[in-house]
């Protein structure tokens, strides 16, 4: 029985990155032997155990066989005769298919060290094409390792293999929850635009997020396309350490199909909202991400004009955003708008004005006003709105 550290922990240590979690592979052992040593079983599909003291994961060396489409269609096999090399060859990328023994020696049967040196993502074997989640994982890794001198490229043969997988419909078998899990993690990496570039290079973006993919075909100013501008905005949210909700909202803020001038502002606004909502529903994203994305799609242009808006329009904006019941979400949408127009919260004047307007409007005592209209309740909203407008004008907000 021998134990090895494997996968990301070995890769990150060699890159000089902090190692957050350590995964272990055990060769030459049976489930009964692991239980006898106090390990706790946790795996459902194949034997995985938690160390009785450290609670690190220890998996028995295994092989796997594809039995159905999608990422769940596998049968796993473990026994004491499965070698370390057999276990590593089923992994996705060569840089994730290295192991380290108890003496610190690196076991690298598939060229991971060289690919790590050359900053290349390369699949280990044709087993890569059996799991479509690996396309998303590779794209996410591209977003993570995207700061010089660690900006990785994808090997040409790996891109070709991913294109074959997409053409075969493997990506179509992914469930929304799994897609969102990987996309959301990629959005939180240092350069999320790289994830979308990799997905587009193999055709997966067109299948998973066609609304984003088509932005590369819509021209914009200065000989660029709308996708280039969108990706720059998205990367800026990462640079400014914005939360997931803001990054997602910025990504979806304007995915209209074209720039047809004949459409009214209201029609374009509805289209932006509909696209943001449709993507969110399709991927089953959390409500807080969906709500902020739809709100930013609807309001970002109004927010950007807030400096010149009269008090009546400011109060209407606060009302549309349900700012009195959910003030933090309103402040979040202001921060997201700042990412679109100013790249920094501190210098975005509309955010300052609207934040102050909310504070002033919140001081209006709606309950007291309502008490004055007991016999005419239909007048209560009108009176409260008028009081809030008067408060803004009196405060010169």
C-alpha positions in Angstrom: 0.0 0.0 0.0 1.5 3.3 -1.1 0.1 6.8 -0.9 0.7 9.7 -3.3 -0.4 13.4 -3.5 -1.9 13.9 -6.9 -3.4 16.5 -9.2 -3.9 20.2 -8.4 -1.8 20.2 -5.2 1.3 19.0 -7.1 0.6 21.4 -9.9 0.2 24.4 -7.7 3.2 23.6 -5.6 5.4 23.5 -8.7 4.0 26.8 -9.8 4.7 28.4 -6.4 1.1 28.9 -5.6 -0.5 28.3 -2.2 -1.8 24.7 -1.9 -5.4 24.8 -0.5 -6.4 21.2 -0.6 -4.5 18.0 -1.0 -5.9 14.9 -2.7 -4.3 11.5 -2.3 -4.3 8.3 -4.3 -3.8 5.0 -2.6 -2.2 2.2 -4.6 -2.3 -1.5 -3.6 -5.1 -1.2 -1.0 -8.7 -2.5 -0.7 -11.7 -0.7 0.9 -11.5 -3.2 3.8 -7.9 -2.2 4.5 -8.8 1.5 4.5 -11.6 0.9 6.9 -9.4 -1.1 9.2 -7.0 1.9 9.4 -9.8 4.2 10.5 -10.6 6.0 7.2 -14.1 7.1 6.8 -15.9 6.2 3.5 -17.6 9.1 1.6 -17.5 8.2 -2.1 -20.7 7.1 -3.8 -19.4 6.2 -7.3 -16.0 4.9 -6.3 -14.2 4.4 -3.0 -13.1 7.7 -1.5 -12.1 8.0 2.2 -11.5 10.8 4.7 -8.3 10.6 6.8 -9.4 10.0 10.4 -7.3 13.0 11.6 -6.7 15.4 8.8 -9.9 14.7 6.9 -8.0 14.9 3.6 -9.5 12.8 0.8 -7.9 9.5 -0.1 -9.1 7.7 -3.2 -8.2 4.2 -4.2 -6.4 4.1 -7.6 -9.0 3.4 -10.2 -9.8 3.0 -13.9 -13.0 4.0 -15.6 -15.0 3.1 -18.6 -17.5 5.2 -20.6 -20.9 3.7 -20.8 -23.3 6.6 -21.7 -23.3 10.1 -23.0 -22.6 13.0 -20.6 -20.4 13.4 -17.6 -22.2 10.8 -15.5 -21.9 7.9 -17.9 -19.0 6.1 -16.4 -18.3 2.8 -14.6 -15.4 2.8 -12.2 -13.1 -0.1 -11.3 -10.8 -0.3 -8.3 -8.7 -3.0 -6.9 -5.2 -3.5 -5.4 -3.7 -4.2 -8.9 -4.6 -0.8 -10.4 -1.3 1.1 -10.9 -0.6 4.8 -10.3 0.0 5.3 -14.0 -3.4 3.7 -14.8 -5.0 6.1 -12.4 -3.2 9.2 -13.7 -3.9 8.5 -17.4 -7.7 9.0 -16.8 -7.1 12.6 -15.7 -7.9 15.6 -17.8 -4.6 17.5 -18.4 -1.0 16.5 -18.2 -0.3 19.2 -15.6 -3.0 17.6 -13.4 -1.6 14.1 -14.0 1.4 14.2 -11.8 2.0 12.7 -8.4 4.3 13.1 -5.5 5.5 10.3 -3.2 6.3 10.5 0.5 9.9 11.4 -0.2 8.9 14.4 -2.4 9.7 12.8 -5.7 7.6 13.8 -8.7 6.1 11.0 -10.8 5.3 12.4 -14.2 4.5 9.7 -16.7 2.6 12.0 -19.2 4.8 15.1 -19.7 3.2 17.4 -17.1 6.4 19.0 -16.0 7.3 20.0 -19.6 3.8 21.3 -20.3 3.9 23.2 -17.0 7.2 24.8 -18.1 5.8 25.7 -21.5 2.5 26.9 -20.0 0.5 24.5 -22.2 -2.8 22.8 -21.5 -2.7 19.4 -23.1 -5.0 16.4 -22.6 -3.4 13.3 -21.2 -5.2 10.7 -23.4 -8.3 10.2 -25.5 -10.2 9.6 -22.3 -10.5 13.4 -22.2 -13.2 13.3 -24.8 -15.4 11.0 -22.7 -16.3 13.8 -20.2 -17.6 17.1 -21.5 -17.1 18.8 -18.1 -13.4 18.8 -19.0 -14.0 21.4 -21.6 -15.4 23.7 -19.0 -12.7 22.9 -16.5 -10.0 23.6 -19.1 -11.6 27.0 -19.9 -11.8 27.8 -16.2 -8.1 26.9 -15.8 -7.3 29.3 -18.7 -9.0 32.1 -16.7 -7.1 31.2 -13.6 -3.6 30.9 -15.0 -3.8 34.0 -17.1 -1.3 36.4 -15.5 2.2 36.7 -16.9 4.4 34.7 -16.8 1.7 32.1 -16.2 -0.7 32.7 -19.1 -1.4 29.3 -20.5 -2.2 28.4 -24.1 -4.2 25.3 -25.3 -2.4 22.7 -27.3 -3.7 22.6 -30.9 -4.5 18.9 -30.6 -6.5 19.5 -27.5 -8.5 22.3 -29.1 -9.2 19.9 -32.1 -10.3 17.2 -29.7 -12.7 19.6 -27.9 -14.1 20.7 -31.3 -14.8 17.0 -32.0 -16.5 16.6 -28.7 -18.7 19.6 -29.3 -19.6 18.4 -32.8 -20.6 15.0 -31.3 -23.1 16.7 -29.0 -21.2 15.9 -25.8 -21.6 19.5 -24.5 -25.4 19.3 -25.1 -25.5 16.5 -22.5 -24.4 18.8 -19.7 -27.0 19.7 -17.1 -27.5 23.4 -16.3 -26.3 23.1 -12.7 -23.0 21.7 -13.8 -22.5 24.4 -16.4 -23.3 27.1 -14.0 -20.9 25.6 -11.4 -18.0 25.9 -13.8 -19.0 29.2 -15.4 -19.4 30.8 -12.0 -16.0 29.6 -10.8 -14.4 30.8 -14.0 -16.0 34.3 -13.5 -14.2 34.5 -10.2 -10.8 33.9 -11.7 -8.2 36.5 -12.4 -9.0 36.9 -16.1 -12.5 35.5 -16.9 -12.4 36.6 -20.5 -10.0 33.7 -21.2 -12.7 31.2 -20.2 -15.0 32.5 -22.9 -12.2 32.7 -25.5 -11.4 29.1 -25.0 -15.0 28.0 -25.0 -15.5 29.9 -28.3 -12.4 28.4 -29.9 -13.9 24.9 -29.7 -17.5 25.9 -30.4 -18.8 25.2 -26.9 -19.7 28.8 -26.3 -22.1 28.8 -29.2 -23.9 25.8 -27.8 -23.9 26.9 -24.2 -24.2 30.7 -24.4 -25.1 31.7 -28.0 -26.1 35.1 -26.8 -22.5 35.8 -25.7 -21.0 34.0 -28.7 -22.8 36.2 -31.2 -21.3 39.4 -29.7 -18.1 38.6 -31.6 -20.1 39.2 -34.8 -21.5 42.6 -33.9 -19.2 45.5 -34.8 -18.4 48.3 -32.4 -16.4 51.4 -32.4 -12.7 51.6 -33.2 -12.5 48.5 -35.4 -13.5 46.3 -32.6 -16.5 44.1 -31.8 -18.9 44.2 -28.9 -17.4 41.1 -27.4 -14.0 42.7 -27.1 -15.5 45.6 -25.1 -17.6 43.2 -23.0 -14.6 41.1 -22.2 -12.6 44.2 -21.1 -15.4 45.2 -18.8 -15.6 41.7 -17.4 -11.8 41.5 -16.7 -12.0 44.9 -15.0 -14.5 43.5 -12.5 -11.9 40.8 -11.7 -9.1 43.4 -11.3 -11.4 45.4 -9.0 -12.2 42.2 -6.9 -16.0 42.5 -7.5 -18.3 39.7 -6.2 -19.8 37.1 -8.4 -23.2 38.8 -8.6 -21.5 41.9 -10.1 -19.3 40.0 -12.5 -22.3 38.1 -13.8 -24.5 41.2 -14.1 -21.8 43.0 -16.1 -21.5 39.9 -18.4 -25.2 40.0 -19.2 -25.9 43.8 -19.1 -26.3 44.2 -22.8 -26.5 41.0 -25.0 -28.9 42.4 -27.5 -28.7 40.8 -30.9 -27.7 44.0 -32.8 -27.6 47.7 -32.7 -30.7 48.5 -34.8 -31.3 52.2 -34.5 -35.0 51.8 -35.4 -35.7 50.1 -32.1 -37.0 52.4 -29.4 -35.1 52.7 -26.2 -37.9 50.9 -24.4 -37.8 48.0 -26.8 -34.0 47.6 -26.4 -34.4 47.8 -22.7 -37.0 45.0 -22.7 -34.7 42.9 -25.0 -31.7 43.3 -22.7 -33.9 42.2 -19.7 -35.3 39.3 -21.6 -31.9 38.0 -22.6 -30.5 38.3 -19.1 -33.5 36.5 -17.7 -33.5 33.8 -20.3 -29.8 32.9 -19.7 -30.3 32.9 -16.0 -33.4 30.7 -16.2 -31.6 28.3 -18.6 -28.5 27.9 -16.3 -30.6 27.9 -13.1 -28.4 30.6 -11.6 -29.0 31.7 -8.0 -31.8 34.3 -7.6 -29.4 37.0 -6.3 -27.3 36.7 -9.5 -30.4 36.6 -11.8 -32.1 39.6 -10.1 -29.0 41.8 -10.2 -28.3 40.9 -13.9 -31.9 41.7 -15.0 -31.9 45.0 -13.0 -28.6 46.1 -14.4 -29.8 45.3 -17.9 -32.9 47.4 -17.4 -31.4 50.3 -15.5 -27.7 50.9 -16.4 -28.5 53.6 -18.9 -30.8 55.4 -16.5 -28.3 55.2 -13.8 -25.6 56.7 -16.0 -27.9 59.7 -16.7 -28.8 60.2 -13.0 -26.7 63.3 -12.6 -29.1 65.2 -15.0 -32.3 63.5 -13.9 -35.0 65.5 -12.0 -36.1 64.4 -8.5 -39.2 62.8 -10.0 -37.2 60.5 -12.2 -34.9 59.7 -9.4 -37.8 58.6 -7.1 -39.2 56.5 -9.9 -35.9 54.8 -10.4 -35.7 54.0 -6.7 -39.2 52.6 -6.9 -38.5 50.4 -10.0 -35.5 49.0 -8.2 -37.5 48.2 -5.0 -34.7 50.2 -3.3 -36.7 50.8 -0.1 -37.2 47.1 0.7 -33.9 46.0 -0.7 -31.4 48.8 -0.3 -28.3 46.7 -0.5 -29.3 45.2 -3.9 -29.8 48.8 -5.1 -26.4 49.8 -3.9 -25.0 46.6 -5.6 -26.6 47.6 -9.0 -25.0 51.1 -8.6 -21.6 49.4 -8.1 -22.2 47.2 -11.2 -23.1 50.3 -13.2 -19.9 51.9 -12.0 -18.0 49.0 -13.4 -19.6 49.7 -16.8 -18.9 53.4 -17.0 -16.2 54.4 -14.5 -14.3 51.1 -13.7 -14.2 52.3 -10.0 -17.0 53.0 -7.5 -15.2 56.0 -6.0 -15.3 58.3 -9.0 -18.7 57.5 -10.4 -20.9 60.5 -9.8 -24.3 58.9 -10.5 -23.6 56.3 -7.8 -22.9 59.1 -5.3 -26.1 61.0 -6.1 -28.3 58.0 -6.2 -26.8 56.7 -2.9 -27.6 60.0 -1.2 -31.1 60.1 -2.8 -31.9 56.7 -1.3 -30.8 57.9 2.2 -33.0 61.0 1.9 -36.0 59.1 0.6 -35.7 56.5 3.3 -36.2 59.2 5.9 -39.7 60.0 4.7 -42.1 58.4 7.2 -44.5 56.4 5.0 -46.5 55.1 7.9 -47.2 58.6 9.2 -48.3 59.7 5.7 -50.5 56.6 5.3 -52.3 57.5 8.6 -53.5 60.7 7.0 -55.3 58.8 4.2 -57.2 56.2 6.1 -60.4 57.0 4.2 -58.7 57.3 0.8 -56.0 54.5 0.7 -55.6 54.8 -3.1 -53.9 58.2 -2.4 -51.3 56.8 -0.1 -48.7 55.9 -2.8 -49.2 59.2 -4.5 -48.7 61.1 -1.3 -45.6 59.2 -0.3 -44.1 59.7 -3.7 -44.7 63.4 -3.5 -43.2 63.6 -0.1 -40.1 61.8 -1.3 -39.7 64.1 -4.3 -40.1 67.1 -2.0 -37.5 65.7 0.4 -35.0 65.3 -2.5 -35.6 68.8 -3.8 -35.3 70.3 -0.3 -32.0 68.5 0.3 -30.7 69.5 -3.2 -29.8 66.0 -4.0 
